[in-house]
Amino acid sequence: MAASLEEKRHSASDDGGDGLEKGDGARRAGEIAALEAAALPEFDDPNLDKDAALAGLLEDDSPYPEVRSAVANTDDPSIPVSTLRAWTLGFVWAIIIPGLNQFFFFRYPAVTVTSIVAQLLTFPLGRAWARLLPNVSLPLPFLGRVHLNPGPFSIKEHVLITIMAGVGAGSAYATDIVAVQRVYYDQTFNFGYQWMVVMSTQLIGFSIGGIARRFLVQPPSMIWPYNLVTCALFNTLHAQQYAGVGSRGGFSREVFFYLAFAGSFCWYFVPGYLFTALSFFSWVCWIKPDNIVVNQLFGVNYGLAMGMVTFDWAQITYIGSPLATPWWAEANIAVGFVFFFWILTPALYFSNTWYSKYMPISSGGSFDNRGRTYNVSRILTEDKVFDEAKYKAYSPIFLSTTFAISYGLSFASITATITHAFLFFRKQIWTQSRRAMHEQPDIHARLMAVYPQVPEWWYAIIFLTMFVFGVVSIEVWDTKFPVQYFILALVIAFVYVIPIGMIQAITNQQVGLNVITELIIGYALPGRPVAMMMFKTWGYITMAQALTFTSDFKLGHYMKIPPRIMFTSQVVATVIAGTTQLGVQAWMFTNIEGMCNRDQKDGFWCPSTGVFGTASIIWGVIGPARQFSAGQIYYALTFFFLIGFLCPLLAWLCTLKWPNSWLRYLNFPVIFSGTGLIPPANSNNYVPWAIVGFIFQYVIRRRHFAWWTKYNYVLSAALDSGVAVSAVFIFFCLQYPRNGEIGLNTIQTWWGNTVFSNTADGRKTPMIALAPGETFGPPVGSW
């Protein structure tokens, strides 16, 4: 550990202890004084050890030990980056990774093939290219002569390829619009519509990058924790020397990675295929399969999954890696989860608030007053517009308790983000709005200053082009979405990107704008589900994509990739990825039987599309006025707006009164938004995630810091990639071939793969069962 600040002052003024002359000692003391006076206000962060920060600055490194443990503080601008090798492999991964993720997106649990897989497999491919291909130059159109083999495979080429693989790796949010139109509203517009919507929603957020980089990339306090996992792996594979390598004993990072990867790959065959009950570990329900109370509390299908244990890393990381999120942020999420979903939710459910006993306690779907899945076609005209007479003749819409609470927490997170950003970040926002990159004290910003920045007109071209795509898609096809609301959606995204980005850069948690955008458009244009989905997508995903772009820019900042090359590679890869995902989705709906059916045999029941479709009914068809206005069923949830506004104010006042107490770690935007994946997520995901996070990010980090520094992020990368590769192998080798009949009479049907389904929870049994023809809810016509 670094010496204390007092010790550094003493050594700086001592003319005999370290061989310094008196003049050198005075100069050193002056440097420390200057750092205290000028640099530390830059890091006005209650979670930063200021002694460690000074130590890092004096060593010409980051003030954050997490960054020093994973990122090199040197750069060689002569290392090749934009090579034919890098672009070729980048193109390949920009097709494969997004295509696989789109495939798994419709499955639960959704195994995400992260860019780490490309990062690992690219390494031997790049080295093989360097070893086997001749060193000749090829004439290429518009590029002149390009070297086929530019020499040894460099770390910067590797970073560029990984960024191209990851920037569009996740399923494009707009593909859910296409899926919901097909599944819920029997609309299938042509590929031109689908492509322009996906491109516009994916790329228009990149235009904010010119603004966001000043606030979210250059400041050293904007850590972006998950990028540290990636940086650690890059440096491990390329054997770079960098600060904070931790313990010198034990395995090298590279050997440790491959051992953990192999273990993760092999183990996932057990919970992922051979004994899936270890993944959906509802052991209490196995003891009492017909006890409805037990199944509502401990069930993994439609219950709260309070068994607290799973043996599946895919379940643990369903909400993100616990090894990449700071413990104080995980603790905030855990506190919010316990209070809202283990205390408040059961209290509301068993008191039959919102008629909840007639439904399962946790479901991402919607219900009618007979306890059945809500049939939206019964309340629409032939033009897919809300019909009030049909609605009154059918039923109001009802939500499970966890779904209703998740909406309340989304309301709270929106106002909490604004309040928190103003109270805690207003000085930093104002400072960064006036500060240029060369004024940053951080070594990484100074190293990046030698590269030409992206011109502002590049961002303008992206914005204008994607804006035109958006206007064409909503005007040419019958979306019933006025252009002025398209513009309003973009304004909302622009306003929120900086405060939400600061929270994500520090905590690894992103506050979503999906619900607030749903609320706005639901009041403005009720009865238009497609218009609602488009407004939500442009309002929310523009911000989310801007932060994806910014996060990758921070990775390039850490790894010293020229910004212009970064920008170009991200845009090109996003276009390739979005096009690929649309093709994969079209193939799946054509070739996979029972797509988006809850009983689909291979788990392709489209959990995210179900939540998206339910939201389109609530906000787009019926409208929030019939759900959340005074006198309506879910009116009480609107008070969460006020709760979200007040809670950060109370936390801020407490930090003024007790600045050094544990209260300074309270972060209400994280508390409210951290459980945003419930449903379909449940305790099976959150509790093991918090336990693992506590062990690694608190206990091991405090007691075995050298081990944590050396191995923590490498372990996260190894476990994630091992599960992802194993899941791909299992599906394409054991589940998809022969129409899924491999092991049908032995493996797939034995007790360990069916026990969690043969329970009241698996049968979707509510607390109160209705007799045939019986209904629940408010009196007929009162809604």
N, C-alpha and C positions, 0 to 999 in steps of 0.2 A: 504494500500500500504506500501511497505517496506520503511524504512527510507533511506534518501539519503546517498551517500557514505561519504559526509562531516560529516553528523551527526554521522555515525558509527565511523569515525576516532575520533570525539570529545568524544563520549561516551567511546571509548576504552582507551583514554588517561586521562579521568577524574577519579580521585580516590575517588570521593565522591558521584557521582550521582546515581550509580547503585550498590553500596555495594562492588565493587571490590577493592581488595588491589592493591597497586601500582605495585606489581609484576605481578598480574593478568592482570592489564590494559596494561602493557608493552607487556606481552605475546600476548594479544588480538591484539594489534597494530601490533605486529610482524606477526601474522597470516594474517592480512589484507594485510600487505605489501607483504608477500609471495604470497598470492593469486593474487594480482595485478601483481606481477612480473612473476609468473609462470602459473597461471590458465587462466587468461583472454586472453592471446594469443591463447589459445586453442579454444576460442570462438570468433574468429575474424569474427564476423558476423554483418553486418550493421543493421540488424533487431533486435538485442539483446540489451535490456536495461541492461547496465553493472552494474548499481547499483542493479537492481533486481537479476542479476547473482551472484554478491557477496553475496547478502542476502541469496540466495538459497544455495550457497556453505557453508556459515557460519552456516546455519541450517542443514548442512549435507544432502542436497537435490539437485535436479536438478537446474541448473541456469535458466531454462526456465519455466515461469509461466504456460504455457500450459501443460507441463509435470507434474508440481506440482499439478495442478488442477485435474488430472485424474489418477495419478500413485502413489501407496503406496511406501514409502521409507524404508520399512521394509520387512523382509522375515523370514519364519520359514521353514528350510529345512526338517523338520520332517513331513510336510503335505503330505499325499499320492497323487501320480500323476498317475503312470502307474498301474492302477487297472483294473480288469476284467470289472467293471462297465464302466470305461472310454473307454476302447477299444470297448466294445459292442455297446455303444451309438455312438461312433465315426464311427464305421463301418456302422451303420444304416444311419447316416447323410451323410456319404461319398457316399452313393447310392442315397438318396432322393434328396438332394440339387443339385448336378450336373445333375441328371436326369431331374429335373424340369427346370433348367436353359437351358439345351440343348433343351428342348421343347419350351421354350419362346424365345430362341435365334433366331428362324426363324420368329418371330413376330415383328411388329412395332405398337406402341412403345414397345420395348423389356423390360418387367418388369424383373429385376434381383432379384432372391431370394438370398439374401446375407447370409453369415454365421450368421448374427445377428438373423435371424429367428431360426436357430438351437440353438443359444446362449440362446434365450428366452425360447424355448420349452424344452430345456434340463434341465433347472433349476427345474421345477416341477417333471420331470421324474427322475432326479437324487435323489431328496429328497424322492420321492415315493419309489425308489429302496432301499434307506437307511432305510426307515420306515417299509417296508413290507416284504423284503426278509430275510431269516434266516442267521445268522452269522455262516456259515459252510465253510469248505474248500473243493475244488474239485480237483481231480488229472487230470491235462491236459498234453498232450504229449509235451515233450521238456521243459515244464515250471514248472513241479513239482506240488505241491499243491498250489492252488490259492484260496484266500478268496472270497466267493461269495458276502459278504457284509462287506467291510472294515471299516464301520462306517459312520459318517456324510458325506454328499456329500461336497467335498472340492472345493474351488475356483480353485485350480490347476487342478483337474480333469476336471472341467468345461472348463478351458482354452484349455486343450488338446483336448477335444471333439470338441470345436469350431474350432480349427485349422484344425483338420481332416475334418470337414465339409467345410471349406473355401478354403483349398489349391488347390483343383481341382474343385471349385464351378463353375467358369466361363467356358463357352464352350471351349473345347480344340481347339486351333487354327487349328490344323491339320485336324479336322473334316471338315473344309471348303474345304480342298483339296479333300476329298472324295465327298463332295456335289457338288463341281464344276465339278469334273470329271464326275459325274452322269448327271448333268443338262446341262452342256455346251458341253461335249465331248463324251457323251454316253459310258463312261467307268465305269465298276463296278468290281473292283478287289475284291478278296475274303477277308474274315475277318482277316486272318493271316497277310496280307499286311496292312490292316487298323490298326490293333492292334499294330504292330511293329512301324509303322510311328508315331502313337499317343504317344506310350510309349517313343520312342526315343526323340521326340520333347518336350514332357512334362518334362522328367526327366534329360536330359543331362545338362540342365542349373543348376540343383542342384549341379553339380560337381564344379561349380564356387564358391559355398558357402564358402569353406575353405579360399578363397582369399578375397571375398567380406565382410565377417564379420568383418575383421580388419578395413575396411574403412567405412562400412555402418551400423554396429550394435553397436560396442563399443563406438565410439565418441558420447558424449551427444548432440552435435550440429546436429546429424542426428536424427531428431525428429520422422519422419514418421507420419505426422499429423493424418491420418485416424485411426491409431492404438489407438489414444487417445479416439476416440469414443468408441471403443471396451473396452478399459480399464475402462472408466467411467461406462459403463454398468455392467461390472463384479463387480466392487466395489459397485455399487448401489444394485445389487441383493444379494451380500453376506455381505452387511452392514459393509464393511471394513472402518476403520478409516485411513484417509490419509490427506496429507497437501492440503491446498487450497480449502477446501470444500465450500467456499463462504458464502453467507448469511445463517444465522441460522433460519431465519423466513420462512414462507410459507410452501408449501408441501415438504415432503421428496422427494428425487430423485426417489425412487421406486414408490410412488403414482403418481408423475408427469409423470413418464414414462408410466404407465398404462392408465392414462387419455389421454395423447397424442396419444398413440397407438390406443385406442378405437376410438378417433376422426378421426384419419387417416384411420382406417379400414372402418368406416362407410361412410366417405366422398367419398372414392374412388369409391363407387357404382355409384355416380353421374357422374363424368367425364369418368369413366371406362366402364359404361354400360348404364345408363339411359339417359345421355345427353352428348354424346361424343364430341359434338361441343365445350364444355367447355374445352376439352383437345386440340383439333385442332381449336384454337380460332382465326379464320381469319375473324373477324367481319367486316372489311372494304370490303372484297370480298362479303359478304352477301348483302351489300348495292349496290355494282356494280358488279354483277356476270359475266357480259359479257365484262367488260372493261379489255382488255388484259394487259395494262400497270399496272393497279391496281393489277391485279391478279399475275403478275410476281413479284411485290414488296411485296405484303401482303399475297399471297397464302401459305398454309401450306403443300401442296402436292409436288409441283414443283417450288414454289416461295421462296422468301427470308423471308417470315413470319414476316414482320416488324410491325405487330400489337402489339408486345412486351408483350402480356399478355397470360397466360394460368392458368387454375385453377386445373391443374393436377400435383401433386407432382412427378409422374413418368416422366413427360416431363421435369420438372425442374431438376431432378436428373439423367436424361439420360446421362449426361456427368460427373456425380459424385456429391456427396453431397456438397452444398454450405456452409454448416455449419462445414465442416471438412477441408476446404482449407483456408490457411491464406489470409486475404484481399488483401495484396499487390500482391500476386500471381493472385488472381481473377481480380484485377485491370489491371495487365499486359495482361491477356487474354481478358478482355473487350476492352482494347485499341486496341489490335491486331484485334479483331473481328470487331469493328466499322470501322477501317481503311480499312481492306482488304475486308470485306463483305458488308458493307453499303456505302462505298465510291468507292473503286477500282472496285469491281464487277459490280455494276450498270453502272459505266463509261465504262467499257469494253463491257458490254452486249449491251447497247443502242448505242454504236458506231460500233456494229457488228464486233468487233474483234474476230478472229477465227470463223467467220461465225455463231456467237452465236445466232443471232436473229431467226435462223431457228430451234432452239431447246428451250426447257424451260431453265430458268436461273439456276435452281438447280436440278440436278438429279445424282444419283449414277450409272446410266447406261451409255451405249455408243450408238452412232447413226451413221447411214450411210448417204450418200449424198442425200438421199430422206427424211431425218428426221425420219426414222424408227429405231427401235431397231436393233443394229448391229448383223447380222447373221454370227457368226464365222464359221459355218459349210461350208459356201460358199468359204472360203479361205484356207481350209485344205485338205490334201490328205486323203486317206483311212487310213493311218498310223498315223493320227492326227499330221501331220507336215505341216508347212506353205508352201503354193503353191503361188509363186509370180505371175504367170500368172493369176490365179484365182483372186488374190488380185487386180491386175491392171484392170481386167475386172469388178470387183465389185465396191469397194469404199474404200477411206481412212477412218479411224475411227475418229469420232468427239466427243468431251466431252462438257458437260455443263460448263458454266463459273465458277461456284463454284468448280466443280470437277477439272478443270484446275488450278485454284488458289490454291486449296489444295495440288496439286502436287508441285507447286512452293514453298509453305510454308514448305513442307516436305524437299525439297532440302535445303532451308535456315536453317532449324532446325538442320540438320546434321552438317554443317560447324559451325553454331553458338554454338553448344554444345562443339565442340572441342576447339574453341577459348575461350569461356566463362570458361570452366573447367581449361584451362591453366592459364588464367589471374586472375581468382578469387579464384581458389581452389588449385593452384600448391603447395603452402606452406603446406596446410593441407594434400594433398596427399603424399607429401614427408615426412611429420612428421608421419603420420599414417603408412607409409610403414616401419618405423623403430621402432614403438612403440608397446609394448605388452599391453595386457588388464590390467594387474595389475598396470600399470603406469597411467591409466586414473583417473582423479580427481572426476569422477562422482560416486555417491553413488550406483547407479544401477550396474555399472561395478564391483565395489568392492564386492557387494553382490553375483553377479554371479560367481565370481572367485573361490568360494568354490566347484563348481560343475565341474566334469571332462568334458573336451572339446571333441568334435568329432574328432577322429583320422583322419589324412590326407588320410590314405589308404581307409577309407570308401568312401570318395569322389572319389578316383581313381577307385574303383570297379564300382560305379555308372557310371562314365564316360566311362570306357571300355565296360561295358555291353551294354549301350545305343548306343555307337558308333558301335558296332557289329550289333545291331538291325537295325541301319540306313543303314549300308552297305548292309546287306542282303535284306532289302526292296527295295533298289534302283537297286540292281544287279539282283535279282531273277525275279522281275516283269519288264515289259517294260516301264520304266520311262524316258529313254533317258537322264539320269542324271549321269555324270561321278563322280567317287568318289572324285577326286581331288577338285571338286567344293563344295562337301559336307564339306571337310576339310576347304576350304576357308570361307565358311559360318560360321563355328564355330570360326575361328580366328576373324572375324568381330565382332561377339557377345562378345568374350572375351575382345577385345580392348575397346568396348564402355560401358561395364557394370558398371565400376566405375564412370566415369563422369556423365552418365545418372542416375545412382543410387543416386548420391549426389544431383542432381537436384530434383529427386522425393522425397527423404528423407526430403528435406527442403520445397518444394513447393506443394507436393501431385500431381504433374503432371509428366507424363512419356513421354519422347521423343521417338517416334517409329523409328525403323530401317527398316520398311517394304519397304519404297520407295527407299532408297539407295541400299538395297539388290536387289530390282527389277531392278534398273538401271544397276548394275554390271553384273548380270546374263543375262539381256536383250542384252547387248553388247557382252557378251562372248558366249552365246548360243542362238542366235535368232531363232525363229521358233519352240521352244520346250516348250509348255505351262506347262506341268506337271513338267518338270525340273525346270522351273522358280518358280512355286509355292513351290516346295520342298526346293529350295535354299533360297527363302524368308522366309519360315517357320523356317528352322533351323537357319538362320542368325538373324532373329528378335525374335522368340519366345524363343530361348535359353537365350537371354538376359532378356526378359520379365519374364520368369520362374525363372531365377536366382534372379531377384528382388522380385518376389512373395515369393520365399523361404527366402530371406533376410528380407523382411517385416515381415513374420511370426516369424523369429528368433528374430526380434526386439520386437515383441509382447511377445514372450517368455522371452526376456531380461527384459522387463518391469514387467512381471508377475512372474518372477523367476522360469521358467520351466527348468529342467535340459536339456542341449543341446543335449545329446545323445537320450533322449526320444523324443525330438522335431524332430530330424532328422528322426528317424525310423517312427514316426507317419506320417510325411509328405510324405515320400516315399510310404508307404503302402496305404495311403489314395489317393494319386495321381493315383496309379495303379487301384484301385477300381473305382475311378471317371471316368477315361478315358474309361475303359471297359464299364461302365454303359452308358456313353454318346454315344458310338458307337451303342449300342443296341437300345437306344431311337431314334437315328437318322434313323436307318434302319426301325424301326417300323413306324415312321412318313412318310417316303417316300412311304411306302407300304400301309398305311391306311388313310392318309389325302388327300382328293381330291384337286387337283390344287396346290400342294406344289410348292413354288417358282414362282408362277404366280402372276403378279402385281395386279390382280383382285381377288385374293383368298379371300373368303367371311369372314373369321375369322382373317384376317390380317397376315396370314403366307406366306408373299410374299418374305421372305428371303432377307432383305435389305443388310445385311453384306455379304451374299453369292453373291449378285448381284455386289457389289463393288469388291469383291474378283475375281469374274469371269471376270469383265471388266478389272481389272488389269492384269489378265492372258492373255487377248487378246492384250492389249497395249504392255506389256513388254515381254510376252512369245511367242505370235504368230507373231505379226507384228514386234515387237522389237523397242527399243528406237531410233535406228538409223533412222527409218522412221518417227519418231515423234518429236524428240528433237535435232537432228543434224542441222547444219547450212543449211538454206534454207527450212527446214520443218515447218509445221504449228505451232508447239509449241516450236520452238527454243528459243523464248524470255524467257521462263520459266527457262532455264539453268542459266540465270544471277542471279537467286535467290541464287545460291551457293556462288557467290561473295558477295551478300548483307548479307547473313548469316555470312560470315567470317568477314566482316567489322563492322557490327553493335555492337557486344560485345566490339570490340576494341574502338569504339567511346564512349560507355558507361563507359568503364574502364578509359579512359582519362578524362572523365567528373568527375568521382568520385575522381580522383587525384586532379583535379582543385577545385572542390566543394564537399569535403568529407561528409558534413553534410546536403546537399540538398536532395530534393526528388528524384534526379537522381539516388541515390544509390539503389533505389528500382527497377530500370529497369532491367529486366531479359529477354533478347531476345530469348534464347531457349524456354522459356515459352510463349512468345508472338507468336513465329512462330509455336510451336507445340500444343498450347492450343486449337486451333480450328480444331484439326485433325479429329474430328468426323463429319465434314461437307464435303460432304453429307454422310448420310441422315439427320444428325442433321441440325438445322437452328436456326433462331432468336427465335423461339418458345421454344427452349431449352436454348440458351445462355443468352438472355436478362433477363428473369425471374431469372435465376441462379445467374447472377451478381447482380441483385437488392436485392435478398434475402441475398446473401453474404455480400453486403454492409450494410444492416440493422443489421445483426447479428455479422459479423466479424469486423465491424468498429464502427457503431453507438452504439450498445448495449455494445460491448466490451469496448469502451472508456467511456461511460456514466454510465453504470450499470454493472461494472466489476464483482461484487459479484454475481449478478444473472447469468451472462454469465458463470462464473466459475462453478457455481452449476448445471446449467441446459442445457447449449448449446449442449454438446455432447450427453447428454441423449435425448434431443429433436430430434436430427438427427437420432439416433438409433430408436426412437419410430416411427417417420414418415416413415422412410425407411421400417421398418418391418411391419407396419400397411398396407402400400400399397401392399407389396409383398404378405402377407397373404390374403388380400382382392382379389387381382388379381387371385390367385390360386383358391379361393372359387368361384369367378365369372365364370371362364372358366369351371371348372369341374362340377359346379352345374347348370349354366345357359346357357353356350354356347355350350359345347361339347355334352351333352345328347340329345337324339332324333334328332341326325344329325343337331344340331344347329337350330331347328325349334321353340324352346321356345321363345315366344314373337315376332315371325316373322311378324305377321300382326299388331302389336301394337308398341311395344317398339323399335324394330330394324329398322322400316321403318318410324318412325315419323320425323318431320322436324329437331329436335335437333340432330338426328343421321345421317342425310344425307345432311344437308345444305352446309357443307364444301366440299362436293364432287360434288354438282350441280353448279359448277362454271367453268369458263375458266381454272382456276388452276386445278380443279379436272379432267377436260377433257384433260389435258396436252397440252394446246393450245400454240404454239409458237407465237412470234411477227410477223413472216412472214410465211404464209402458202403457200406451193408449189402446183402448178397445177399438175394433174396426169401426170406422166412421166417426170416431171421437176426435175432437180438436182441442188445442190449448191456445192461450194467448188472450189478448184483449177482445172485447165483444165485436162481433161481426159488424163491419162498416165504420168502426171507430178509428180505423187507421187510414 
